[in-house]
Amino acid sequence: MRFKDKNVLITGGNSGIGLATAKLFVAEGANVIITGRDPKTLDAAVQELGPKVRAIRADVVDHDQRESLFQSIREEFGELDVVFANAGIMKPTPAGHTNEATFEEVLSVNVTGVFLTIQSSLPLLKRGSSIVLNGSVISTLGVAGVSAYAASKAGVRAMARSLAAELSPKGIRINTVVPGATKTPIWGSSESADARLSSLTASIPLRRVGNADEIANVVAFLASDDSSYVQGAEIIVDGGTSSLPAGAPIYLAK
């Protein structure tokens, strides 16, 4: 097992890609700490994942909650081996119809929250530790109506490169997984959401949307010693969408 007795923090680990990744890490022997803002989904995640998981309610952009989170980790686990900075949100931000608060909220959670999570985790990370960020193909593809989300994920890409230069001398690796269209709760659970996902298949070379387990597998690779010489990299997991020629129709979302 690649993560036997390793301590792993997954922000936003109570649903979607974060939950799938937590499940994989548990199966590979890790002690997993998951965070989220919804106590109901956190409790449900613990019931599903079992006793190797510790759930802590925390908002990544709330200073006091973040400090409390890392203090609890320090007291209970002592150190971290892996951080998956996964927590993020997506809200429509069409030009001409978006208020400042919505735009700023997306940037705050997806960029500032990621940076502050990493900054707070550094005292607990030792040489050989791994940080994985959750990006999105929307950072490079032109998708209408999601400017704030696109800008935030482009910020994650740039941040990872800068932090790779800063953390390399400390022996800490940082890489980014870049999902394309993936079936997660961010789409909702209604029939219209299922129909919308189905409509994306025409723009994906593999002719299907991905699932959270497929993203989790790449996160685990980047977090493990299997990728020990991989630093500042991005692995795109989008069914080939990013390989389409410029100008091809894109209807993707995280």
Secondary structure as UniProt FT lines:
FT   TURN            2..5
FT   STRAND          7..10
FT   TURN            11..14
FT   HELIX           16..27
FT   TURN            28..29
FT   STRAND          31..36
FT   HELIX           39..49
FT   TURN            51..52
FT   STRAND          53..57
FT   TURN            60..61
FT   HELIX           63..77
FT   STRAND          80..85
FT   TURN            95..96
FT   HELIX           100..107
FT   HELIX           108..112
FT   HELIX           113..121
FT   HELIX           122..124
FT   STRAND          125..134
FT   HELIX           137..139
FT   TURN            144..145
FT   HELIX           147..167
FT   HELIX           168..170
FT   STRAND          173..179
FT   STRAND          182..183
FT   HELIX           185..187
FT   HELIX           191..199
FT   HELIX           200..203
FT   TURN            205..206
FT   STRAND          210..211
FT   HELIX           212..223
FT   HELIX           225..227
FT   TURN            228..229
FT   STRAND          234..237
FT   TURN            239..240
FT   HELIX           241..243
FT   TURN            246..247
//
